[in-house]
Amino acid sequence: MVIDSHLHIGLNGWTEQTLLNYMDTHGIEKAWILTWDEVNPVVPMYYIPLDIELVRQAFRNHPDRIVPFYAPDPDRPDWQERLQECLNEGFAGCGELKVPYRWNDERMFPLLEFLDKHHLPLVFHMERARKVFIPAKEQWADWLFKRFVNERFNGKSARFIEGPITRSGMLQKYLEKRMIDFPGYLLDFRLLEDALNRYRHIRFISHGPHIWNHFSIPAKEYLFHQSGRISGKGILWKLLEQYDNFYCDLSGFSGFNALNRDRSFSTEFLDMFFRKVLFGTDNSDLGLMALLEGLGLDNKKLHAIFYANAEAITR
């Protein structure tokens, strides 16, 4: 049996039927369907509103297969009313919380207190702060720099453009007009630990490139996804070991990439933390199921990762 703990309707063009076809093809019995809500996106061109109404409809149509989640932006004035309405309808938790605040932002505290009071799980996305290029107009130079700074070559081209080019004075004024400081999503680890200690009744389920870049000790902080040889155990190991209310899901390229870099290291990780790790794909069919099945874990551990952990959290 398999539960996918991280899927969306509306991401990558997926409809409700696309989702069901994916689940049937991959033998997924149930799926957590998550929203994305940002009131004032820092980078609007990368924000994809994942509508709560699509989640509601899928849950009504398939209550035996869909496990609905809703994460309101805590800056939304009516967030509590919206979230309580969802819980009354049978929603299982809060997710995916993907907002450009830190854990100690005053806007976060009422939401975290609400989740703690109701003993709810929280699926959240961590992503590092960085410079983002915002095109001023549709011209070839803007398009090119947008691609190299924001998207291509895993952060390597962005580092070169922001470093040597800027320091040399080449295109400096051009870039200054178009680069903004993106604050990241839900940073940093010290503040996360404060939240883990303070809100003991929340099951914190981490996801995203920043958390999986710290699966190992990051060799090059500027990389969007760490690559190459593993250089030791990162802070993710410490968080899973020390906090019984902290979990992680394997979804997206970030989770797959981390496990695929060094399979013996990944096997050691899953042998130790199989009760704290959830299978999820984030609308990305990268072969994660086959990767997990090829690591030599026994059936008990695979069952926990694929099904039992997610089932226990939402029971």
DRENLOMI-256811 format. One record per residue (C-alpha): residue in one letter; x, y, z negated. Coordinates in pm, whole numbers, plus 32768, in hexadecimal, padded with zeros to 4 digits. Each point is the difference from the previous one (the first is absolute). Layout:
<pts>
<pt><miba>A</miba><px>X</px><py>Y</py><pz>Z</pz></pt>
...
</pts>
This chain:
<pts>
<pt><miba>M</miba><px>8000</px><py>8000</py><pz>8000</pz></pt>
<pt><miba>V</miba><px>8078</px><py>815D</py><pz>8054</pz></pt>
<pt><miba>I</miba><px>7FA1</px><py>815F</py><pz>7F8E</pz></pt>
<pt><miba>D</miba><px>8095</px><py>8120</py><pz>80C3</pz></pt>
<pt><miba>S</miba><px>8021</px><py>810F</py><pz>7EF8</pz></pt>
<pt><miba>H</miba><px>8045</px><py>8121</py><pz>80ED</pz></pt>
<pt><miba>L</miba><px>7F2D</px><py>803E</py><pz>8136</pz></pt>
<pt><miba>H</miba><px>7F48</px><py>8128</py><pz>8097</pz></pt>
<pt><miba>I</miba><px>7EE2</px><py>8046</py><pz>80EE</pz></pt>
<pt><miba>G</miba><px>805A</px><py>8123</py><pz>80E3</pz></pt>
<pt><miba>L</miba><px>817A</px><py>7FCB</py><pz>7FFD</pz></pt>
<pt><miba>N</miba><px>809E</px><py>7FA3</py><pz>814F</pz></pt>
<pt><miba>G</miba><px>7EA4</px><py>8012</py><pz>809A</pz></pt>
<pt><miba>W</miba><px>7F7A</px><py>7EDE</py><pz>7F33</pz></pt>
<pt><miba>T</miba><px>7E87</px><py>7FE1</py><pz>7FE9</pz></pt>
<pt><miba>E</miba><px>7F40</px><py>7F1F</py><pz>7F13</pz></pt>
<pt><miba>Q</miba><px>7FFA</px><py>7EF5</py><pz>810E</pz></pt>
<pt><miba>T</miba><px>8176</px><py>8023</py><pz>8040</pz></pt>
<pt><miba>L</miba><px>8037</px><py>7FC8</py><pz>7E8E</pz></pt>
<pt><miba>L</miba><px>7F26</px><py>7EC9</py><pz>7FF5</pz></pt>
<pt><miba>N</miba><px>80A7</px><py>7F70</py><pz>8136</pz></pt>
<pt><miba>Y</miba><px>8155</px><py>8038</py><pz>7F5F</pz></pt>
<pt><miba>M</miba><px>7F90</px><py>7F57</py><pz>7EC0</pz></pt>
<pt><miba>D</miba><px>7F73</px><py>7ED5</py><pz>80B9</pz></pt>
<pt><miba>T</miba><px>8135</px><py>7FDA</py><pz>80DB</pz></pt>
<pt><miba>H</miba><px>80EA</px><py>7FFF</py><pz>7ED4</pz></pt>
<pt><miba>G</miba><px>7F2C</px><py>7F35</py><pz>7F10</pz></pt>
<pt><miba>I</miba><px>7FC0</px><py>8124</py><pz>7F15</pz></pt>
<pt><miba>E</miba><px>7ED7</px><py>7FBB</py><pz>7F1E</pz></pt>
<pt><miba>K</miba><px>7FE2</px><py>815A</py><pz>7F65</pz></pt>
<pt><miba>A</miba><px>8096</px><py>8157</py><pz>803A</pz></pt>
<pt><miba>W</miba><px>802B</px><py>8135</py><pz>7F2B</pz></pt>
<pt><miba>I</miba><px>7F90</px><py>8121</py><pz>80DC</pz></pt>
<pt><miba>L</miba><px>809D</px><py>814A</py><pz>7F99</pz></pt>
<pt><miba>T</miba><px>7FC1</px><py>816E</py><pz>804E</pz></pt>
<pt><miba>W</miba><px>80E5</px><py>812C</py><pz>802E</pz></pt>
<pt><miba>D</miba><px>7F87</px><py>8152</py><pz>7F84</pz></pt>
<pt><miba>E</miba><px>80D1</px><py>8140</py><pz>8008</pz></pt>
<pt><miba>V</miba><px>7F4A</px><py>814A</py><pz>7FD3</pz></pt>
<pt><miba>N</miba><px>811A</px><py>80DE</py><pz>807F</pz></pt>
<pt><miba>P</miba><px>80FC</px><py>7F28</py><pz>80BC</pz></pt>
<pt><miba>V</miba><px>8160</px><py>808F</py><pz>7FFA</pz></pt>
<pt><miba>V</miba><px>803C</px><py>7F6C</py><pz>815A</pz></pt>
<pt><miba>P</miba><px>7EAA</px><py>7FFC</py><pz>80AA</pz></pt>
<pt><miba>M</miba><px>807F</px><py>7F5B</py><pz>813E</pz></pt>
<pt><miba>Y</miba><px>8055</px><py>7EC3</py><pz>7F3C</pz></pt>
<pt><miba>Y</miba><px>7EC9</px><py>7FF2</py><pz>7F27</pz></pt>
<pt><miba>I</miba><px>7F02</px><py>7EF8</py><pz>8062</pz></pt>
<pt><miba>P</miba><px>7EBD</px><py>8026</py><pz>7F39</pz></pt>
<pt><miba>L</miba><px>7F8C</px><py>7E9F</py><pz>7FB1</pz></pt>
<pt><miba>D</miba><px>7E8F</px><py>802C</py><pz>7FC3</pz></pt>
<pt><miba>I</miba><px>7F55</px><py>7F7A</py><pz>7ECC</pz></pt>
<pt><miba>E</miba><px>7EBD</px><py>7FCF</py><pz>80C3</pz></pt>
<pt><miba>L</miba><px>80A7</px><py>7EFE</py><pz>80E3</pz></pt>
<pt><miba>V</miba><px>8071</px><py>7F41</py><pz>7ECC</pz></pt>
<pt><miba>R</miba><px>7EA1</px><py>8013</py><pz>7F6C</pz></pt>
<pt><miba>Q</miba><px>7F62</px><py>7F7A</py><pz>813D</pz></pt>
<pt><miba>A</miba><px>80F4</px><py>7EE0</py><pz>801F</pz></pt>
<pt><miba>F</miba><px>7FC2</px><py>7FA2</py><pz>7E95</pz></pt>
<pt><miba>R</miba><px>7E87</px><py>8005</py><pz>8030</pz></pt>
<pt><miba>N</miba><px>801F</px><py>7F28</py><pz>8136</pz></pt>
<pt><miba>H</miba><px>80FB</px><py>7F08</py><pz>7F6E</pz></pt>
<pt><miba>P</miba><px>7FFA</px><py>800C</py><pz>7E82</pz></pt>
<pt><miba>D</miba><px>809A</px><py>7EA6</py><pz>7FEC</pz></pt>
<pt><miba>R</miba><px>8135</px><py>8068</py><pz>80C6</pz></pt>
<pt><miba>I</miba><px>8036</px><py>8174</py><pz>7FCA</pz></pt>
<pt><miba>V</miba><px>8090</px><py>8085</py><pz>7EB8</pz></pt>
<pt><miba>P</miba><px>7FCD</px><py>817B</py><pz>8014</pz></pt>
<pt><miba>F</miba><px>80E6</px><py>8109</py><pz>7F69</pz></pt>
<pt><miba>Y</miba><px>7FEB</px><py>817A</py><pz>7FFE</pz></pt>
<pt><miba>A</miba><px>8112</px><py>80F7</py><pz>7F9E</pz></pt>
<pt><miba>P</miba><px>7F89</px><py>8167</py><pz>7FF1</pz></pt>
<pt><miba>D</miba><px>80F7</px><py>811B</py><pz>801A</pz></pt>
<pt><miba>P</miba><px>8002</px><py>807A</py><pz>7E95</pz></pt>
<pt><miba>D</miba><px>7FFC</px><py>8164</py><pz>8087</pz></pt>
<pt><miba>R</miba><px>7EA1</px><py>7FBF</py><pz>8082</pz></pt>
<pt><miba>P</miba><px>7F08</px><py>80B1</py><pz>7F13</pz></pt>
<pt><miba>D</miba><px>7F03</px><py>7EE2</py><pz>8006</pz></pt>
<pt><miba>W</miba><px>80F9</px><py>7EDF</py><pz>7FF4</pz></pt>
<pt><miba>Q</miba><px>7F71</px><py>7F6A</py><pz>7EC0</pz></pt>
<pt><miba>E</miba><px>7E9A</px><py>8003</py><pz>8080</pz></pt>
<pt><miba>R</miba><px>806E</px><py>7F5C</py><pz>8145</pz></pt>
<pt><miba>L</miba><px>80D3</px><py>7EF6</py><pz>7F55</pz></pt>
<pt><miba>Q</miba><px>7EF5</px><py>7FAF</py><pz>7EFD</pz></pt>
<pt><miba>E</miba><px>7EFF</px><py>7FD8</py><pz>8115</pz></pt>
<pt><miba>C</miba><px>80E7</px><py>7F09</py><pz>80AC</pz></pt>
<pt><miba>L</miba><px>8034</px><py>7F39</py><pz>7EC0</pz></pt>
<pt><miba>N</miba><px>7E88</px><py>7FF1</py><pz>7FCE</pz></pt>
<pt><miba>E</miba><px>7FE5</px><py>7F67</py><pz>815C</pz></pt>
<pt><miba>G</miba><px>80FC</px><py>7EF0</py><pz>7FAD</pz></pt>
<pt><miba>F</miba><px>814C</px><py>8095</py><pz>806E</pz></pt>
<pt><miba>A</miba><px>8124</px><py>7F4C</py><pz>7F5D</pz></pt>
<pt><miba>G</miba><px>80FC</px><py>8115</py><pz>7FC7</pz></pt>
<pt><miba>C</miba><px>80BC</px><py>8133</py><pz>8072</pz></pt>
<pt><miba>G</miba><px>80CE</px><py>7FF4</py><pz>813E</pz></pt>
<pt><miba>E</miba><px>80B6</px><py>8063</py><pz>80C9</pz></pt>
<pt><miba>L</miba><px>8071</px><py>8132</py><pz>7F3E</pz></pt>
<pt><miba>K</miba><px>80E5</px><py>80B7</py><pz>80F2</pz></pt>
<pt><miba>V</miba><px>801E</px><py>8169</py><pz>7F93</pz></pt>
<pt><miba>P</miba><px>8124</px><py>80FB</py><pz>7FFF</pz></pt>
<pt><miba>Y</miba><px>8009</px><py>802A</py><pz>7E85</pz></pt>
<pt><miba>R</miba><px>80E8</px><py>7F82</py><pz>7EF4</pz></pt>
<pt><miba>W</miba><px>7F86</px><py>7F26</py><pz>7EE4</pz></pt>
<pt><miba>N</miba><px>8011</px><py>8123</py><pz>7F0B</pz></pt>
<pt><miba>D</miba><px>7F33</px><py>80EE</py><pz>80D9</pz></pt>
<pt><miba>E</miba><px>7EE0</px><py>8083</py><pz>7F2D</pz></pt>
<pt><miba>R</miba><px>7F0E</px><py>7F93</py><pz>8113</pz></pt>
<pt><miba>M</miba><px>8065</px><py>7E97</py><pz>7FC8</pz></pt>
<pt><miba>F</miba><px>7FB4</px><py>7FE6</py><pz>7E8D</pz></pt>
<pt><miba>P</miba><px>7E7F</px><py>7FFC</py><pz>800B</pz></pt>
<pt><miba>L</miba><px>8001</px><py>7EF2</py><pz>810D</pz></pt>
<pt><miba>L</miba><px>80FB</px><py>7F27</py><pz>7F47</pz></pt>
<pt><miba>E</miba><px>7F3E</px><py>8028</py><pz>7EBB</pz></pt>
<pt><miba>F</miba><px>7EC2</px><py>7F96</py><pz>80B2</pz></pt>
<pt><miba>L</miba><px>80A6</px><py>7ECC</py><pz>8096</pz></pt>
<pt><miba>D</miba><px>8099</px><py>7FA6</py><pz>7EB1</pz></pt>
<pt><miba>K</miba><px>7EB3</px><py>8022</py><pz>7F4C</pz></pt>
<pt><miba>H</miba><px>7F58</px><py>7F19</py><pz>80FB</pz></pt>
<pt><miba>H</miba><px>8125</px><py>7F07</py><pz>8015</pz></pt>
<pt><miba>L</miba><px>8015</px><py>8027</py><pz>817B</pz></pt>
<pt><miba>P</miba><px>8112</px><py>7F9A</py><pz>80F4</pz></pt>
<pt><miba>L</miba><px>80B2</px><py>8114</py><pz>80C0</pz></pt>
<pt><miba>V</miba><px>80A3</px><py>7FC4</py><pz>8153</pz></pt>
<pt><miba>F</miba><px>80F0</px><py>811D</py><pz>8046</pz></pt>
<pt><miba>H</miba><px>80F5</px><py>8067</py><pz>8110</pz></pt>
<pt><miba>M</miba><px>8160</px><py>8081</py><pz>7FB6</pz></pt>
<pt><miba>E</miba><px>80C5</px><py>80BB</py><pz>8109</pz></pt>
<pt><miba>R</miba><px>8139</px><py>80D3</py><pz>7FDA</pz></pt>
<pt><miba>A</miba><px>8014</px><py>8179</py><pz>802C</pz></pt>
<pt><miba>R</miba><px>80A5</px><py>8080</py><pz>813E</pz></pt>
<pt><miba>K</miba><px>7FFA</px><py>8109</py><pz>810E</pz></pt>
<pt><miba>V</miba><px>7EEF</px><py>7FDC</py><pz>8106</pz></pt>
<pt><miba>F</miba><px>8000</px><py>80A7</py><pz>8155</pz></pt>
<pt><miba>I</miba><px>7EB8</px><py>80B0</py><pz>8059</pz></pt>
<pt><miba>P</miba><px>7FE5</px><py>8056</py><pz>8174</pz></pt>
<pt><miba>A</miba><px>7FA9</px><py>816C</py><pz>803D</pz></pt>
<pt><miba>K</miba><px>7F84</px><py>7FBE</py><pz>8160</pz></pt>
<pt><miba>E</miba><px>7FDF</px><py>7EE8</py><pz>80F9</pz></pt>
<pt><miba>Q</miba><px>8148</px><py>801C</py><pz>80B9</pz></pt>
<pt><miba>W</miba><px>810B</px><py>7EFE</py><pz>8049</pz></pt>
<pt><miba>A</miba><px>80FB</px><py>807E</py><pz>7EFA</pz></pt>
<pt><miba>D</miba><px>7EFD</px><py>7FF9</py><pz>7EE7</pz></pt>
<pt><miba>W</miba><px>7F8A</px><py>7EA8</py><pz>806A</pz></pt>
<pt><miba>L</miba><px>8167</px><py>7F81</py><pz>800B</pz></pt>
<pt><miba>F</miba><px>8061</px><py>8086</py><pz>7EA9</pz></pt>
<pt><miba>K</miba><px>7EBD</px><py>7F7F</py><pz>7F68</pz></pt>
<pt><miba>R</miba><px>8059</px><py>7EA5</py><pz>8078</pz></pt>
<pt><miba>F</miba><px>816B</px><py>800A</py><pz>7F8C</pz></pt>
<pt><miba>V</miba><px>7FC8</px><py>80AA</py><pz>7EAF</pz></pt>
<pt><miba>N</miba><px>7EBD</px><py>7F55</py><pz>7F95</pz></pt>
<pt><miba>E</miba><px>7FEA</px><py>7EAF</py><pz>80A4</pz></pt>
<pt><miba>R</miba><px>812B</px><py>7F6D</py><pz>80B2</pz></pt>
<pt><miba>F</miba><px>8133</px><py>7F38</py><pz>7F99</pz></pt>
<pt><miba>N</miba><px>7F9A</px><py>7FC5</py><pz>7E95</pz></pt>
<pt><miba>G</miba><px>8070</px><py>8156</py><pz>7F83</pz></pt>
<pt><miba>K</miba><px>8159</px><py>7FF8</py><pz>80A2</pz></pt>
<pt><miba>S</miba><px>7FB2</px><py>8100</py><pz>810F</pz></pt>
<pt><miba>A</miba><px>7F53</px><py>80E2</py><pz>7F01</pz></pt>
<pt><miba>R</miba><px>8139</px><py>7FFD</py><pz>7F26</pz></pt>
<pt><miba>F</miba><px>80D9</px><py>8062</py><pz>8126</pz></pt>
<pt><miba>I</miba><px>7F17</px><py>8118</py><pz>806B</pz></pt>
<pt><miba>E</miba><px>7FD7</px><py>8088</py><pz>7E9E</pz></pt>
<pt><miba>G</miba><px>8175</px><py>7FE0</py><pz>7FB3</pz></pt>
<pt><miba>P</miba><px>8107</px><py>8044</py><pz>810A</pz></pt>
<pt><miba>I</miba><px>7F19</px><py>80BF</py><pz>80EA</pz></pt>
<pt><miba>T</miba><px>7F78</px><py>80E4</py><pz>7EF2</pz></pt>
<pt><miba>R</miba><px>8154</px><py>803A</py><pz>7F5E</pz></pt>
<pt><miba>S</miba><px>809A</px><py>8058</py><pz>814F</pz></pt>
<pt><miba>G</miba><px>7EF7</px><py>8106</py><pz>803F</pz></pt>
<pt><miba>M</miba><px>7F80</px><py>7F50</py><pz>8136</pz></pt>
<pt><miba>L</miba><px>7E87</px><py>802B</py><pz>8018</pz></pt>
<pt><miba>Q</miba><px>7FF6</px><py>8067</py><pz>7E92</pz></pt>
<pt><miba>K</miba><px>7EFA</px><py>8113</py><pz>8026</pz></pt>
<pt><miba>Y</miba><px>7F31</px><py>7F24</py><pz>80E6</pz></pt>
<pt><miba>L</miba><px>7FF9</px><py>7EE7</py><pz>7EFE</pz></pt>
<pt><miba>E</miba><px>7FC6</px><py>80E3</py><pz>7ED2</pz></pt>
<pt><miba>K</miba><px>7EBE</px><py>807E</py><pz>809D</pz></pt>
<pt><miba>R</miba><px>7F7C</px><py>7EA2</py><pz>8032</pz></pt>
<pt><miba>M</miba><px>807D</px><py>7F32</py><pz>7EDA</pz></pt>
<pt><miba>I</miba><px>7F37</px><py>7FE1</py><pz>7EBF</pz></pt>
<pt><miba>D</miba><px>804C</px><py>7F58</py><pz>7EB5</pz></pt>
<pt><miba>F</miba><px>7F29</px><py>7ECC</py><pz>7FD9</pz></pt>
<pt><miba>P</miba><px>7FF0</px><py>7FB8</py><pz>7E87</pz></pt>
<pt><miba>G</miba><px>7FCD</px><py>7E8A</py><pz>8025</pz></pt>
<pt><miba>Y</miba><px>7EEA</px><py>7F2C</py><pz>7F70</pz></pt>
<pt><miba>L</miba><px>7FEC</px><py>7FB3</py><pz>7E8B</pz></pt>
<pt><miba>L</miba><px>816B</px><py>8030</py><pz>7F9D</pz></pt>
<pt><miba>D</miba><px>80D6</px><py>7FB9</py><pz>7F39</pz></pt>
<pt><miba>F</miba><px>805A</px><py>7EBE</py><pz>7F44</pz></pt>
<pt><miba>R</miba><px>8036</px><py>80A7</py><pz>7EAE</pz></pt>
<pt><miba>L</miba><px>7EA9</px><py>80A0</py><pz>8015</pz></pt>
<pt><miba>L</miba><px>7F6A</px><py>7EB8</py><pz>8076</pz></pt>
<pt><miba>E</miba><px>808D</px><py>7F57</py><pz>7ECB</pz></pt>
<pt><miba>D</miba><px>7F62</px><py>810D</py><pz>7F28</pz></pt>
<pt><miba>A</miba><px>7EB0</px><py>7FAD</py><pz>80A0</pz></pt>
<pt><miba>L</miba><px>8035</px><py>7E89</py><pz>7FD3</pz></pt>
<pt><miba>N</miba><px>8041</px><py>8037</py><pz>7E8E</pz></pt>
<pt><miba>R</miba><px>7EE2</px><py>80F2</py><pz>7FCE</pz></pt>
<pt><miba>Y</miba><px>7EEC</px><py>7F4E</py><pz>80C4</pz></pt>
<pt><miba>R</miba><px>8020</px><py>7E9A</py><pz>7F8D</pz></pt>
<pt><miba>H</miba><px>7EA9</px><py>7F93</py><pz>8082</pz></pt>
<pt><miba>I</miba><px>8043</px><py>805C</py><pz>816A</pz></pt>
<pt><miba>R</miba><px>808D</px><py>7EEE</py><pz>80E0</pz></pt>
<pt><miba>F</miba><px>80F2</px><py>80CF</py><pz>80D5</pz></pt>
<pt><miba>I</miba><px>8033</px><py>7F5B</py><pz>8154</pz></pt>
<pt><miba>S</miba><px>811E</px><py>80A7</py><pz>80BA</pz></pt>
<pt><miba>H</miba><px>8029</px><py>8013</py><pz>8177</pz></pt>
<pt><miba>G</miba><px>80C0</px><py>80C8</py><pz>8103</pz></pt>
<pt><miba>P</miba><px>8160</px><py>803D</py><pz>807F</pz></pt>
<pt><miba>H</miba><px>8085</px><py>80AB</py><pz>7EC8</pz></pt>
<pt><miba>I</miba><px>7FAF</px><py>7EE0</py><pz>7F18</pz></pt>
<pt><miba>W</miba><px>8086</px><py>7EF9</py><pz>80F3</pz></pt>
<pt><miba>N</miba><px>813B</px><py>80C8</py><pz>8047</pz></pt>
<pt><miba>H</miba><px>8049</px><py>7FC2</py><pz>7E90</pz></pt>
<pt><miba>F</miba><px>7FD1</px><py>7E89</py><pz>801F</pz></pt>
<pt><miba>S</miba><px>817C</px><py>8012</py><pz>8016</pz></pt>
<pt><miba>I</miba><px>80EE</px><py>8119</py><pz>7FA6</pz></pt>
<pt><miba>P</miba><px>7FD6</px><py>80F7</py><pz>8122</pz></pt>
<pt><miba>A</miba><px>8140</px><py>8017</py><pz>80C8</pz></pt>
<pt><miba>K</miba><px>7F95</px><py>8132</py><pz>80C8</pz></pt>
<pt><miba>E</miba><px>7EF0</px><py>80D3</py><pz>7F63</pz></pt>
<pt><miba>Y</miba><px>7FB1</px><py>80B4</py><pz>8146</pz></pt>
<pt><miba>L</miba><px>7F84</px><py>7EBF</py><pz>80A9</pz></pt>
<pt><miba>F</miba><px>7E87</px><py>7FE5</py><pz>8013</pz></pt>
<pt><miba>H</miba><px>8023</px><py>7E85</py><pz>7FD9</pz></pt>
<pt><miba>Q</miba><px>813F</px><py>7F72</py><pz>7F6B</pz></pt>
<pt><miba>S</miba><px>80BD</px><py>7F12</py><pz>80E2</pz></pt>
<pt><miba>G</miba><px>8138</px><py>7F2D</py><pz>8003</pz></pt>
<pt><miba>R</miba><px>8098</px><py>7F39</py><pz>7EE4</pz></pt>
<pt><miba>I</miba><px>7F5C</px><py>7FF5</py><pz>7EA9</pz></pt>
<pt><miba>S</miba><px>80D3</px><py>80BC</py><pz>7F02</pz></pt>
<pt><miba>G</miba><px>7F64</px><py>7F90</py><pz>7EB9</pz></pt>
<pt><miba>K</miba><px>7EB4</px><py>8005</py><pz>7F48</pz></pt>
<pt><miba>G</miba><px>7F3E</px><py>8145</py><pz>8019</pz></pt>
<pt><miba>I</miba><px>7F15</px><py>80A6</py><pz>7F09</pz></pt>
<pt><miba>L</miba><px>7ED8</px><py>7F34</py><pz>807E</pz></pt>
<pt><miba>W</miba><px>808C</px><py>7ED2</py><pz>7F43</pz></pt>
<pt><miba>K</miba><px>8013</px><py>80C8</py><pz>7EBD</pz></pt>
<pt><miba>L</miba><px>7E9C</px><py>8085</py><pz>8020</pz></pt>
<pt><miba>L</miba><px>7F6C</px><py>7EA9</py><pz>8041</pz></pt>
<pt><miba>E</miba><px>80C1</px><py>7F67</py><pz>7EDF</pz></pt>
<pt><miba>Q</miba><px>7FBC</px><py>810E</py><pz>7EFC</pz></pt>
<pt><miba>Y</miba><px>7E96</px><py>8064</py><pz>8043</pz></pt>
<pt><miba>D</miba><px>7EEA</px><py>7F00</py><pz>7FF3</pz></pt>
<pt><miba>N</miba><px>7F14</px><py>80F9</py><pz>80A9</pz></pt>
<pt><miba>F</miba><px>80DF</px><py>8033</py><pz>8132</pz></pt>
<pt><miba>Y</miba><px>7FDF</px><py>7F3A</py><pz>8145</pz></pt>
<pt><miba>C</miba><px>8061</px><py>8027</py><pz>816C</pz></pt>
<pt><miba>D</miba><px>7F63</px><py>7FA0</py><pz>814A</pz></pt>
<pt><miba>L</miba><px>80C9</px><py>7F8C</py><pz>812C</pz></pt>
<pt><miba>S</miba><px>7F3D</px><py>80BE</py><pz>8107</pz></pt>
<pt><miba>G</miba><px>807C</px><py>80BE</py><pz>812D</pz></pt>
<pt><miba>F</miba><px>8156</px><py>8004</py><pz>80A0</pz></pt>
<pt><miba>S</miba><px>80A0</px><py>8072</py><pz>7EBB</pz></pt>
<pt><miba>G</miba><px>7FAB</px><py>7EC2</py><pz>7F40</pz></pt>
<pt><miba>F</miba><px>8049</px><py>7F19</py><pz>8124</pz></pt>
<pt><miba>N</miba><px>814B</px><py>80AF</py><pz>8048</pz></pt>
<pt><miba>A</miba><px>8071</px><py>7FE4</py><pz>7E95</pz></pt>
<pt><miba>L</miba><px>7FBC</px><py>7E8A</py><pz>7FEB</pz></pt>
<pt><miba>N</miba><px>8092</px><py>7FB8</py><pz>8156</pz></pt>
<pt><miba>R</miba><px>8157</px><py>809E</py><pz>7FC2</pz></pt>
<pt><miba>D</miba><px>808F</px><py>7EEC</py><pz>7F24</pz></pt>
<pt><miba>R</miba><px>7F23</px><py>7ED0</py><pz>7FD2</pz></pt>
<pt><miba>S</miba><px>80C2</px><py>7F6A</py><pz>7EDD</pz></pt>
<pt><miba>F</miba><px>7FE1</px><py>814C</py><pz>7F45</pz></pt>
<pt><miba>S</miba><px>7E8C</px><py>8009</py><pz>8053</pz></pt>
<pt><miba>T</miba><px>7FD1</px><py>7E9D</py><pz>7F84</pz></pt>
<pt><miba>E</miba><px>80A5</px><py>805A</py><pz>7EB5</pz></pt>
<pt><miba>F</miba><px>7F1B</px><py>8130</py><pz>7FE7</pz></pt>
<pt><miba>L</miba><px>7EC1</px><py>7F3A</py><pz>8043</pz></pt>
<pt><miba>D</miba><px>8069</px><py>7EE0</py><pz>7F1F</pz></pt>
<pt><miba>M</miba><px>801B</px><py>80FC</py><pz>7EE4</pz></pt>
<pt><miba>F</miba><px>7ED4</px><py>80DF</py><pz>804B</pz></pt>
<pt><miba>F</miba><px>7F08</px><py>7F22</py><pz>80BA</pz></pt>
<pt><miba>R</miba><px>7EF0</px><py>805E</py><pz>7F04</pz></pt>
<pt><miba>K</miba><px>802F</px><py>8175</py><pz>8047</pz></pt>
<pt><miba>V</miba><px>8009</px><py>8000</py><pz>817F</pz></pt>
<pt><miba>L</miba><px>7ED2</px><py>8014</py><pz>80EA</pz></pt>
<pt><miba>F</miba><px>7FEA</px><py>7F9C</py><pz>816C</pz></pt>
<pt><miba>G</miba><px>7F8E</px><py>811C</py><pz>80E2</pz></pt>
<pt><miba>T</miba><px>803D</px><py>806F</py><pz>8166</pz></pt>
<pt><miba>D</miba><px>7F80</px><py>8167</py><pz>802C</pz></pt>
<pt><miba>N</miba><px>7F74</px><py>7FB9</py><pz>815E</pz></pt>
<pt><miba>S</miba><px>8158</px><py>7F85</py><pz>806E</pz></pt>
<pt><miba>D</miba><px>8025</px><py>7E9F</py><pz>8084</pz></pt>
<pt><miba>L</miba><px>8176</px><py>7FDF</py><pz>7FCA</pz></pt>
<pt><miba>G</miba><px>8010</px><py>7E92</py><pz>7FA1</pz></pt>
<pt><miba>L</miba><px>8004</px><py>8036</py><pz>7E87</pz></pt>
<pt><miba>M</miba><px>7F3A</px><py>7EC2</py><pz>7FBE</pz></pt>
<pt><miba>A</miba><px>80FC</px><py>7F2B</py><pz>80BD</pz></pt>
<pt><miba>L</miba><px>8122</px><py>80B3</py><pz>7F57</pz></pt>
<pt><miba>L</miba><px>7F76</px><py>7FB1</py><pz>7EA6</pz></pt>
<pt><miba>E</miba><px>7FB8</px><py>7E98</py><pz>805A</pz></pt>
<pt><miba>G</miba><px>8164</px><py>7FDA</py><pz>807F</pz></pt>
<pt><miba>L</miba><px>80AB</px><py>806D</py><pz>7EBD</pz></pt>
<pt><miba>G</miba><px>7FE3</px><py>7EAE</py><pz>7F56</pz></pt>
<pt><miba>L</miba><px>7F14</px><py>806C</py><pz>7EE8</pz></pt>
<pt><miba>D</miba><px>7F2B</px><py>7EF1</py><pz>7F63</pz></pt>
<pt><miba>N</miba><px>7E89</px><py>7FF6</py><pz>8037</pz></pt>
<pt><miba>K</miba><px>7FB2</px><py>8093</py><pz>7EA9</pz></pt>
<pt><miba>K</miba><px>80C7</px><py>813A</py><pz>804A</pz></pt>
<pt><miba>L</miba><px>7F79</px><py>8023</py><pz>8160</pz></pt>
<pt><miba>H</miba><px>7E9C</px><py>7FDD</py><pz>7F7D</pz></pt>
<pt><miba>A</miba><px>803F</px><py>8115</py><pz>7F04</pz></pt>
<pt><miba>I</miba><px>808A</px><py>80EE</py><pz>8108</pz></pt>
<pt><miba>F</miba><px>7F00</px><py>7FAE</py><pz>810C</pz></pt>
<pt><miba>Y</miba><px>7ECA</px><py>7FEF</py><pz>7F24</pz></pt>
<pt><miba>A</miba><px>8003</px><py>7FD7</py><pz>7E87</pz></pt>
<pt><miba>N</miba><px>80A3</px><py>814B</py><pz>7FA0</pz></pt>
<pt><miba>A</miba><px>7F0F</px><py>80D4</py><pz>80CC</pz></pt>
<pt><miba>E</miba><px>7ED7</px><py>7F32</py><pz>7F8E</pz></pt>
<pt><miba>A</miba><px>805F</px><py>802C</py><pz>7E91</pz></pt>
<pt><miba>I</miba><px>8028</px><py>8179</py><pz>8021</pz></pt>
<pt><miba>T</miba><px>7EA2</px><py>8032</py><pz>808F</pz></pt>
<pt><miba>R</miba><px>7F4D</px><py>7EF2</py><pz>7F39</pz></pt>
</pts>
